[in-house]
Amino acid sequence: MRLLTRVFPLLVLVSLLSGCGYNAIQQKDESVKASWAEVVNQYKRRADLVPNLVNTVQGFANQERQVLTEVTNARSRVGQINVNADDPASLQQFQQAQSELGGALSRLLVVTENYPVLKSDANFRDLQAQLEGTENRITVARGRYIQQVQDYNTYVRSFPQVITAKIFGYQPKPNFTVDNEAQISKAPEVNFGNGAQPAPPPAPQPQPGS
């Protein structure tokens, strides 16, 4: 009898928590964490490609020192960030660093258009293909994470789950921000030689006596 009197309140509490969305909050929170882990994994995959890419380009175009340094420094800044996905400022810092690395990589690949021998190198072509695939994976992972956070935030802000969330300290999570919503469904444009912009024509030389 005493055991029943102890167990019964626990069963009632569990039932109430389940009805107020506690279990669903746990599931959605874990889904967000798993999605974030995949985002970080894909960004790390891109960062891991950078040293090999820089070394390959350097072997053919050592004079492009500034561009190579920019890529290396951008990768270094990415590695120095200990991101907390629940902290808006930390997430913004992480996003900015990744954007800088993406921009540096794009500039590096544009520069390589001036080196036909480099473009024909099998190792370089393989690195390009891996980078392009990674950019696509990043886009997919980011899109899934954005959807998971949106689903979680909508749930914990809705009644009666909002009460349960406040009791147990579950706050809405920050999300990636984009200037253009279409950006989350389209990989960043990386020029692999199919649409390189031609160099501007040289300025006309002044004519004698002009």
PEVENFEN-V268157 format. One record per residue. N is the residue number from 1. SS is DSSP state (a for helix, b for strand, c for the rest). PHI is phi in whole degrees, 0 to 359 (* if undefined). Layout:
n:ss:phi
N:SS:PHI
N:SS:PHI
This chain:
n:ss:phi
1:c:*
2:a:297
3:a:298
4:a:296
5:a:293
6:a:277
7:a:285
8:a:302
9:a:300
10:a:294
11:a:296
12:a:296
13:a:297
14:a:298
15:a:297
16:a:294
17:a:296
18:a:296
19:a:291
20:c:268
21:c:91
22:a:300
23:a:297
24:a:294
25:a:298
26:a:300
27:a:295
28:a:291
29:a:296
30:a:293
31:a:295
32:a:297
33:a:298
34:a:294
35:a:294
36:a:295
37:a:300
38:a:290
39:a:300
40:a:298
41:a:299
42:a:288
43:a:295
44:a:295
45:a:301
46:a:295
47:a:298
48:a:292
49:a:282
50:a:300
51:a:303
52:a:296
53:a:295
54:a:298
55:a:296
56:a:294
57:a:296
58:a:298
59:a:295
60:a:254
61:c:224
62:c:296
63:c:287
64:c:277
65:a:298
66:a:297
67:a:294
68:a:297
69:a:294
70:a:300
71:a:295
72:a:298
73:a:294
74:a:296
75:a:295
76:a:297
77:a:295
78:a:299
79:a:290
80:a:272
81:c:269
82:c:263
83:c:281
84:c:244
85:c:296
86:c:272
87:c:252
88:a:304
89:a:294
90:a:294
91:a:296
92:a:295
93:a:297
94:a:298
95:a:296
96:a:295
97:a:295
98:a:294
99:a:295
100:a:297
101:a:295
102:a:299
103:a:294
104:a:295
105:a:295
106:a:298
107:a:296
108:a:297
109:a:292
110:a:293
111:a:298
112:a:294
113:a:298
114:a:277
115:c:232
116:a:302
117:a:295
118:a:295
119:a:297
120:c:271
121:c:290
122:a:296
123:a:296
124:a:294
125:a:297
126:a:295
127:a:295
128:a:300
129:a:297
130:a:295
131:a:294
132:a:297
133:a:296
134:a:293
135:a:300
136:a:294
137:a:295
138:a:299
139:a:299
140:a:295
141:a:296
142:a:297
143:a:299
144:a:293
145:a:296
146:a:301
147:a:293
148:a:294
149:a:294
150:a:298
151:a:296
152:a:297
153:a:297
154:a:298
155:a:291
156:a:286
157:c:265
158:c:267
159:c:272
160:c:266
161:a:298
162:a:300
163:a:292
164:a:299
165:a:298
166:a:293
167:a:298
168:c:260
169:c:76
170:c:269
171:c:260
172:c:303
173:c:261
174:c:290
175:c:230
176:c:298
177:c:247
178:c:228
179:c:289
180:c:230
181:a:300
182:a:294
183:a:296
184:a:284
185:a:247
186:c:221
187:c:293
188:c:303
189:c:286
190:c:241
191:c:278
192:c:252
193:c:109
194:c:272
195:c:213
196:c:293
197:c:284
198:c:293
199:c:292
200:c:295
201:c:295
202:c:295
203:c:294
204:c:297
205:c:283
206:c:294
207:c:280
208:c:303
209:c:84
210:c:272
